Amino acid sequence: MAMPPAPRAGSGRDLPAAAAEASTVDRPALGILWAVLSFGCFSAADAVVKWLSGGYTVFQSIFVGTFFAFVPVLILVAATEGFRAARPNNPVLVVLRGVLVTAAALGVVWSFTRLPMTDGYALVFCSPLIVTALSPWLLGEAVGWRRWAAVGAGFAGVLVMLRPGFATLDPGHLSAFASAVLFALGLIVLRRIGRTESNAALLVGLLLTTQAMLLPVMPFVWVTPGWADLVLMGLSGTFAGFAQIFLVLAFKAAPAPVVAPFQYSQMLWGVLFGLLLFGDRPTVFVLIGAAIVVACGLYILHRERRA
């Protein structure tokens, strides 16, 4: 599961907030390397959960994986800010963000059980556009006509992918788009608390919230895994945990505007894992629509950097 991280550590789905990070010594090539590895780990975690979906619900796969994600995350916390920093200053908002992000992650991973990974990623990439569209009402931020035009063009890209009236909409499409909305709302909460909360508080708070949400569901969906499947669940969580560490390293090595665009490398990872593991081939319409959404997201990032 691709767990969105802290604002200054960043994740593919929390990239706008990551722009607050100021690197003291810029090493762009190293930052890009860490970013590509991070998003590759996120995609690998998603691919493992998709692989397991035939025998286990996404609830169980993510619940078990979260235990393993704690290991690299706690190592990171111990090596950087210390465990005392894991205590949140705004516990209600930290938990709210955790609920939104967990629900979004469940939705997008479930969409992978219905769709090729590239289709799910392409729709989740709408999150920066949705944040921009909601910012005037939820954050009081001004949005100029250029950004509104980018949002409109991005929506057109979604229509290209979905082709309403020409292609059959699957519940997976709705789940992936709902996840994009939830991730966007999680980002908006993150913008409010990002400067007052440590990376440790946000990362640990997210994992604890995920476990608290999924624990009551476990008696109804639990299937005792064999050792091989348990290893795969652990591998998924470990990938997600290391992805967080790599993102911290990426945003420390290079400025956010350098690192942020590599979020979209997840589309390439999605194509690769889809072909190798599931035999999925992205359609021309998905690739064209994704290209439009990515271009609009990059333009909004460019405008935020200038602002």
Beta strands, then each sheet from edge to edge (+ up, - down):
end
